[in-house]
Amino acid sequence: MAKLKKTSAQMVAEARVRIAEVETADLIARLDDPDTVIVDIRDVRERQRTGYIPGSIHAPRGMIEFWVDPDSPYFKEVFGQDGKAYVLHCASGWRSALTVATLQDMGFDAAHLKDGFSDWLKAGGPVEGAKDD
């Protein structure tokens, strides 16, 4: 296999330099803020297995660029709300960092949960929908 020009870890590191990162404790404190929209980009099976942040919306990683684009036939109104702060998350913060960087390139303002859902669980953040609920 040919050597990659850039590793996934390098891409994540480059993204993190230019995007907003939200600490877990700060997002837990904002959970009831009606102006904060928490967006879970994990696979649906991850959400089913480990649960999700209460009130979060699910936007699969493979569709989010289309869902935020008002010119796309897949546009979702939840992403067209003025005055909202969008915070994306995945399991560990890698996918969400890359996604936020891409959305930022598109002109969509968002941040991400720096250490992901795994840190949310570690910090005792509330969870709904886990298989053992």
Wavefront OBJ file of the C-alpha trace (Angstrom):
o trace
v 0.000 0.000 0.000
v 1.246 3.451 -0.879
v 2.044 5.796 1.985
v -0.696 8.334 2.644
v 0.054 12.012 2.110
v -1.675 12.772 5.401
v -2.865 10.529 8.219
v -6.285 10.716 9.803
v -4.623 11.838 13.049
v -2.943 14.703 11.182
v -6.277 15.711 9.658
v -7.924 15.747 13.087
v -5.056 17.781 14.569
v -5.290 20.325 11.734
v -9.056 20.593 12.156
v -8.779 21.139 15.913
v -6.507 24.123 15.426
v -9.191 26.018 13.524
v -12.495 24.973 15.095
v -14.245 25.688 18.380
v -14.041 22.909 20.956
v -16.458 22.617 23.863
v -15.417 20.925 27.106
v -17.722 18.215 28.447
v -18.560 20.045 31.694
v -19.482 23.168 29.715
v -21.875 21.254 27.454
v -23.449 19.483 30.424
v -24.094 22.941 31.909
v -25.712 24.064 28.635
v -27.945 21.002 28.272
v -31.135 22.943 29.032
v -30.163 25.997 26.953
v -32.806 26.311 24.201
v -30.265 28.083 21.976
v -27.871 25.105 21.997
v -28.506 22.337 19.476
v -26.539 19.169 20.219
v -25.953 17.107 17.096
v -24.940 13.457 17.382
v -23.094 12.340 14.227
v -22.421 8.789 15.379
v -23.785 5.783 13.539
v -27.337 4.853 14.506
v -26.046 1.557 15.950
v -23.757 3.476 18.323
v -26.723 5.513 19.560
v -28.791 2.373 20.064
v -25.997 0.560 21.894
v -24.725 3.338 24.198
v -27.601 5.829 24.232
v -27.562 9.523 23.435
v -27.550 12.951 25.030
v -31.120 13.958 25.949
v -32.570 16.377 23.419
v -29.805 15.779 20.880
v -30.634 15.336 17.236
v -29.119 12.625 15.079
v -27.403 13.640 11.847
v -25.356 10.783 10.399
v -21.795 11.678 9.465
v -22.431 10.661 5.873
v -25.371 13.053 5.403
v -24.679 16.138 7.498
v -23.144 18.254 4.725
v -26.331 17.742 2.724
v -28.625 18.333 5.703
v -27.090 21.755 6.501
v -27.142 22.959 2.872
v -30.348 24.892 2.121
v -29.826 24.215 -1.605
v -29.697 20.455 -1.089
v -32.811 18.312 -1.546
v -31.846 16.728 1.805
v -31.818 19.998 3.790
v -33.247 19.705 7.317
v -34.958 22.745 8.847
v -33.302 22.127 12.222
v -30.091 23.421 10.637
v -31.729 26.601 9.348
v -32.462 28.151 12.739
v -30.967 31.579 13.348
v -29.368 32.313 16.700
v -28.640 28.700 17.584
v -25.278 27.334 18.706
v -24.656 23.934 17.131
v -22.383 21.530 19.001
v -21.572 18.285 17.201
v -20.266 15.152 18.834
v -19.125 11.639 18.030
v -17.654 9.003 20.337
v -14.175 10.469 20.884
v -14.082 13.835 19.118
v -12.266 12.800 15.947
v -15.158 12.503 13.506
v -16.847 15.578 14.937
v -13.651 17.641 14.590
v -13.382 16.715 10.906
v -17.087 17.328 10.377
v -17.061 20.756 12.007
v -14.033 21.746 9.908
v -15.915 20.717 6.769
v -19.077 22.566 7.816
v -16.980 25.613 8.629
v -15.546 25.442 5.092
v -19.142 25.470 3.836
v -19.914 28.582 5.916
v -21.938 26.801 8.617
v -20.994 27.820 12.159
v -20.616 24.949 14.625
v -18.402 23.659 17.423
v -17.749 20.156 18.676
v -17.586 18.292 21.964
v -13.824 18.067 22.396
v -13.583 14.612 23.957
v -16.797 13.128 22.611
v -19.578 11.023 24.023
v -17.171 8.690 25.818
v -16.058 11.622 28.004
v -19.706 12.651 28.443
v -20.350 9.193 29.923
v -17.218 9.384 32.095
v -18.329 12.779 33.445
v -21.750 11.416 34.383
v -23.669 13.380 31.763
v -27.287 12.277 31.369
v -28.044 9.616 28.754
v -31.257 8.310 27.205
v -32.010 5.321 25.023
v -29.185 2.951 25.989
v -29.946 -0.726 25.346
v -30.052 -1.493 29.064
v -32.523 1.353 29.814
l 1 2 3 4 5 6 7 8 9 10 11 12 13 14 15 16 17 18 19 20 21 22 23 24 25 26 27 28 29 30 31 32 33 34 35 36 37 38 39 40 41 42 43 44 45 46 47 48 49 50 51 52 53 54 55 56 57 58 59 60 61 62 63 64 65 66 67 68 69 70 71 72 73 74 75 76 77 78 79 80 81 82 83 84 85 86 87 88 89 90 91 92 93 94 95 96 97 98 99 100 101 102 103 104 105 106 107 108 109 110 111 112 113 114 115 116 117 118 119 120 121 122 123 124 125 126 127 128 129 130 131 132 133
